[in-house]
């Protein structure tokens, strides 16, 4: 692990200490869990944004085969 120093407000520090005591976990563990959730959430948002931008990118292309008819043919077999 890499040691990292952060600044918290007094309210954040007090709340973290209380949560730590109730959960029976070290404050550093709670912070790592929170960072993991944030990273996962940001990753999901990033993936969704990419998919949203990619939606319909082939819509106006005329050089591609008719995928619906190909799919229909494949569904018949």
N, C-alpha and C positions, 0 to 999 in steps of 0.2 A: 504494500500500500504506500501511497505517497502522502506525506504530511502536508496539510493545507490549513492555513489560518483564515478565519472568517470573522467579520464583525456582525454582531447581533444587537438589536435594540434591547433595552431592559425587559420590555414586555415579551419579546421573543425568547430571551434567555430564561426568564421566569417560567414561561409556559413549557419550554423544552425541559427544564429541570423537573417540573411537575409531571409531565408525560413520562419522562425517564423513570421517575420513581414508581409511578403506577404500573408501567409496562415491565419494569424490572430489566431495562436495557440501558446501556451506556448512551449518553447523549450523542457521541460520535456515530454509534450504530444507527440511531434514529435519523441523524443527518444524512448518512449514506443511503438509507432507505428512501428518504424524501428525494434525494438527488436521483436515485434510480427511477423513481416514479416520474419525475420531471423529464428525464432523458427518454424514457419509454413513451411518454405522452407526446413529447416533441417529435420523436421519430414517427409515431402514428400520424401526427398532423402533417409532417413533411411528406410521408407516403401518400396520404390522401390528397394533398395539394398537387403532387406530381401526377397522380391518376386523373385528377380533375382537369389539369392542363392538357393531358394526353387524350382525353375523351374527344372523339370525333376528328382526330387529326387526319384520318383517311377518308373522311366524309366526301370531300369534293374531288377525290382522285378518280380519274377515268381509266388509268392504266392497270387497274387491279381487276381480277376476275370477280364475278358476281358470287359473293360468298353465301348469300342466301340460297341460291340455286344449288350450289355445291353442298351446303349443309342439308338441304332437302333431299338431295340424292343420297347422301350418307345416311340419313335417318331412315330411308326406305329399305336399305340393306340390312 
